[in-house]
Amino acid sequence: MADEDDARADEFAARASDLLDLVGPEGPLTVAGGYQPEQFFDDGTADSATPLGWPHAIRLATTALLDDHDALASEQTERLRADD
């Protein structure tokens, strides 16, 4: 959107950043250790077959895209650097 000078680009980037926070390593939709709930069976046993499933791929792609456009919140950027 930004590449096309769409006036909504900043609004969409902010919304994407807000949504990413929900599933980020410390987000309310993430369980201890930064895992996503679908990585565990109903009984709490870890599902080793989904360490990087579809939701994680989307989270990583969104993070990379927002970072490429300097649209990550400063706290998200600091967490990314700390994980490097």
C-alpha beads as a LAMMPS data file, in Angstrom:
LAMMPS data file: protein, C-alpha beads

84 atoms
83 bonds

1 atom types
1 bond types

-500.0 500.0 xlo xhi
-500.0 500.0 ylo yhi
-500.0 500.0 zlo zhi

Masses

1 110.0

Atoms # bond

1 1 1 0.000 0.000 0.000
2 1 1 2.789 2.401 0.878
3 1 1 4.489 1.687 -2.446
4 1 1 1.311 2.842 -4.192
5 1 1 0.962 5.961 -1.996
6 1 1 -2.285 4.623 -0.565
7 1 1 -3.414 6.981 2.214
8 1 1 -4.465 3.979 4.314
9 1 1 -0.937 2.518 4.488
10 1 1 -0.075 3.910 7.924
11 1 1 -3.434 2.822 9.350
12 1 1 -2.977 -0.709 8.011
13 1 1 0.604 -0.895 9.294
14 1 1 -0.507 0.197 12.767
15 1 1 -3.344 -2.353 12.778
16 1 1 -0.985 -5.109 11.614
17 1 1 1.430 -4.212 14.408
18 1 1 -1.391 -4.296 16.988
19 1 1 -2.543 -7.708 15.756
20 1 1 1.018 -9.030 15.742
21 1 1 1.338 -8.040 19.404
22 1 1 -1.502 -10.442 20.236
23 1 1 0.463 -13.453 18.948
24 1 1 3.938 -12.156 19.726
25 1 1 6.233 -13.900 22.201
26 1 1 4.605 -12.131 25.153
27 1 1 1.143 -11.648 23.671
28 1 1 -2.077 -12.749 25.343
29 1 1 -2.710 -15.436 22.694
30 1 1 0.691 -17.054 23.237
31 1 1 1.467 -19.601 25.933
32 1 1 4.603 -19.795 28.085
33 1 1 7.825 -19.839 26.125
34 1 1 6.315 -17.966 23.169
35 1 1 4.551 -20.990 21.756
36 1 1 1.196 -20.927 20.034
37 1 1 -1.639 -22.978 21.582
38 1 1 -1.877 -25.254 18.525
39 1 1 1.579 -26.593 19.360
40 1 1 0.061 -28.620 22.188
41 1 1 -2.498 -31.388 22.308
42 1 1 -5.574 -30.953 24.511
43 1 1 -3.868 -32.885 27.310
44 1 1 -0.920 -30.426 27.304
45 1 1 1.546 -32.727 25.566
46 1 1 3.756 -30.872 23.107
47 1 1 3.081 -31.580 19.437
48 1 1 6.567 -31.765 17.966
49 1 1 5.166 -31.960 14.425
50 1 1 4.142 -28.293 14.354
51 1 1 7.121 -26.246 15.498
52 1 1 6.741 -23.960 12.498
53 1 1 3.257 -24.479 11.207
54 1 1 1.078 -22.123 9.233
55 1 1 0.350 -19.669 12.095
56 1 1 4.051 -19.334 12.828
57 1 1 4.911 -18.831 9.188
58 1 1 2.339 -16.030 8.992
59 1 1 3.674 -14.481 12.209
60 1 1 7.246 -14.583 10.901
61 1 1 6.291 -13.229 7.482
62 1 1 4.270 -10.407 9.053
63 1 1 7.125 -9.516 11.397
64 1 1 9.608 -9.464 8.518
65 1 1 7.330 -7.349 6.320
66 1 1 6.633 -4.824 9.066
67 1 1 10.343 -4.664 9.868
68 1 1 11.180 -4.080 6.191
69 1 1 8.804 -1.111 6.232
70 1 1 10.033 0.169 9.630
71 1 1 6.504 -0.356 10.950
72 1 1 7.243 -2.445 14.033
73 1 1 6.559 -0.847 17.386
74 1 1 9.805 0.056 19.152
75 1 1 9.279 -2.641 21.810
76 1 1 8.825 -5.267 19.077
77 1 1 12.048 -4.118 17.427
78 1 1 13.930 -4.344 20.722
79 1 1 12.642 -7.905 21.310
80 1 1 13.741 -8.901 17.815
81 1 1 17.237 -7.547 18.385
82 1 1 17.441 -9.289 21.764
83 1 1 16.603 -12.608 20.098
84 1 1 19.342 -12.291 17.439

Bonds

1 1 1 2
2 1 2 3
3 1 3 4
4 1 4 5
5 1 5 6
6 1 6 7
7 1 7 8
8 1 8 9
9 1 9 10
10 1 10 11
11 1 11 12
12 1 12 13
13 1 13 14
14 1 14 15
15 1 15 16
16 1 16 17
17 1 17 18
18 1 18 19
19 1 19 20
20 1 20 21
21 1 21 22
22 1 22 23
23 1 23 24
24 1 24 25
25 1 25 26
26 1 26 27
27 1 27 28
28 1 28 29
29 1 29 30
30 1 30 31
31 1 31 32
32 1 32 33
33 1 33 34
34 1 34 35
35 1 35 36
36 1 36 37
37 1 37 38
38 1 38 39
39 1 39 40
40 1 40 41
41 1 41 42
42 1 42 43
43 1 43 44
44 1 44 45
45 1 45 46
46 1 46 47
47 1 47 48
48 1 48 49
49 1 49 50
50 1 50 51
51 1 51 52
52 1 52 53
53 1 53 54
54 1 54 55
55 1 55 56
56 1 56 57
57 1 57 58
58 1 58 59
59 1 59 60
60 1 60 61
61 1 61 62
62 1 62 63
63 1 63 64
64 1 64 65
65 1 65 66
66 1 66 67
67 1 67 68
68 1 68 69
69 1 69 70
70 1 70 71
71 1 71 72
72 1 72 73
73 1 73 74
74 1 74 75
75 1 75 76
76 1 76 77
77 1 77 78
78 1 78 79
79 1 79 80
80 1 80 81
81 1 81 82
82 1 82 83
83 1 83 84
